[in-house]
Amino acid sequence: MCGLGTVAQGVVNVLRDNRDAITQRAGREIQLTHVASRSLKPGVELGAAEFSTDVVALCKRNDLDVVVELIGGEDTALDLVRSALENHTSVVTGNKAIIALHGTELLTLARENGCYLGFEAAVAGAIPIVAALTRSLAGNQIDWLAGIINGTSNFILTAMTQEGRTFQDALEEAQRLGYAEADPAVDVEGIDAAHKLTILAALAFDMDFRFADVYTEGIAGITAEDIEYAGQLGYRIKHLGLARRTEAGVEARVHPTLVPKGQLMANIDGVMNAVLVHGNAAGPTLLCGAGAGDRPTASAVIADLVELARGTALLPLDACDSGIKMLSVEETHSAFYLRIPALDQPGVFAKVATMLSERDISIEAVIQREQAINTESAEAWVPIVILTHKVVERVMNTAIAQVQSLPEVVGKITRIRVDQLANG
Ligand SMILES: NC(=O)c1ccc[n+]([C@@H]2O[C@H](COP(=O)([O-])OP(=O)(O)OC[C@H]3O[C@@H](n4cnc5c(N)ncnc54)[C@H](OP(=O)(O)O)[C@@H]3O)[C@@H](O)[C@H]2O)c1
């Protein structure tokens, strides 16, 4: 095993605590023989395993059945995984970044060297979504999937929704509780979720790993006001990864989304993760569970080890299609929530509605505050909140640009996509 951090320690502990059950299921004992990491951790009981600080040498050994890569990051981890696979040693990893960015190359390398590359732990922690897509739902054409796949963003949005906190305040709370890194950018800007969505889309649609084609937007722009208006309209705001197969191509996007309150996904709160998969035979299947943490993630790592030990691990797919067209976000269809700060004057809403209708954008619901904000001054304004029906995003972009240029619109228009999480 490379690394001795959070997840690696979870693997050591769960292998020890559940040894009998794991041995029975694997058909033999899974032995941790070597651990290499930057530093030994006091109090971590490694049993008979040898410790060294040389991760590179560990991956070059030729007496191992499997290397478990749990150091994280992109550069060293990628070199280690390549080196183990080239050396005909199977690899299990929790590293979403290297799979999202180099998955096609690494799976090819694994296949060429007759070994296995397991990455169940790379997406949504304990949730067995890789197994679900590659095994349990293998009889389906997957039409679409949607996931809450970043626990930090979900924690922040939940705290904003349930406790009325601001984004900054909820982020600080997440950092205090150890859910967010000191530099939270990878989580709150949606990059971590985009890594995971890349992997889910590749597995669901039998395609190569196309991180660069995933549209990514984080949650930093969400305000308490938007959460409040969304609630009045019957929605909750969730940070979703969405991947859909359409006739025109595959769409994959990560962004804040209004989800109907009645959907189970709207009620997945705190640091929990969930993935909703729609297969053409199974219909909708929702998997929900702990998306991170030492033992939940170790559970997924060990699942891959058990598959490998009992000889049931799937060899990497060799039928992945690199010719699938991926749609740009401008080509995708969504309904939209718009919040337009406009002067409190008669006729403004009518102008906005005309501009939308000229582009065949129909309005599903509207909230107009009775009371203006900043009433003391001549610049009294009100937010006009509109929910539209589905429209292609390119058309919505031009409509928003036109509305934004109205002299009565006094601030930046907020737009959030809406998804019913249903077919059609
Ligand atoms: N944490 C989670 O809940 C979670 C969930 C799902 C997936 N994952 C993934 O699992 C992997 C491990 O995450 P983690 O949270 O366990 O990370 P972590 O706590 O930061 O642990 C990383 C470990 O690797 C060691 N390390 C880092 N760079 C190294 C290098 N160049 N050479 C030797 N040792 C090195 C660190 O040593 P020092 O401590 O001595 O620096 C530490 O022991 C990541 O890919 C992560 O994305 C994590």
The ligand as a Gaussian input file, in Angstrom:
#p B3LYP/6-31G(d) Opt

LIG

0 1
 N      -10.359000      11.088000       2.439000
 C      -11.449000      10.601000       1.869000
 O      -12.519000      10.549000       2.478000
 C      -11.393000      10.080000       0.453000
 C      -12.576000       9.594000      -0.142000
 C      -12.527000       9.041000      -1.428000
 C      -11.324000       9.023000      -2.104000
 N      -10.198000       9.537000      -1.509000
 C       -8.959000       9.491000      -2.262000
 O       -8.064000       8.596000      -1.619000
 C       -6.722000       9.062000      -1.783000
 C       -6.072000       9.244000      -0.401000
 O       -6.803000      10.236000       0.311000
 P       -6.531000      10.537000       1.852000
 O       -7.650000      11.397000       2.315000
 O       -6.239000       9.274000       2.570000
 O       -5.217000      11.424000       1.748000
 P       -4.215000      11.838000       2.925000
 O       -4.866000      11.674000       4.255000
 O       -3.651000      13.147000       2.554000
 O       -3.067000      10.733000       2.826000
 C       -2.084000      10.716000       1.856000
 C       -0.962000       9.837000       2.347000
 O        0.000000       9.707000       1.315000
 C        1.282000      10.144000       1.776000
 N        1.941000      10.789000       0.651000
 C        1.485000      11.835000      -0.070000
 N        2.335000      12.129000      -1.065000
 C        3.353000      11.240000      -0.970000
 C        4.542000      11.021000      -1.700000
 N        4.841000      11.793000      -2.760000
 N        5.342000      10.035000      -1.332000
 C        5.042000       9.254000      -0.262000
 N        3.943000       9.403000       0.476000
 C        3.098000      10.384000       0.127000
 C        0.988000      11.090000       2.936000
 O        2.087000      11.109000       3.796000
 P        2.252000      12.245000       4.955000
 O        1.002000      12.198000       5.774000
 O        3.459000      11.817000       5.702000
 O        2.383000      13.539000       4.228000
 C       -0.237000      10.405000       3.557000
 O        0.159000       9.331000       4.388000
 C       -6.822000      10.349000      -2.601000
 O       -6.652000      10.037000      -3.965000
 C       -8.229000      10.814000      -2.337000
 O       -8.748000      11.598000      -3.396000
 C      -10.221000      10.054000      -0.257000

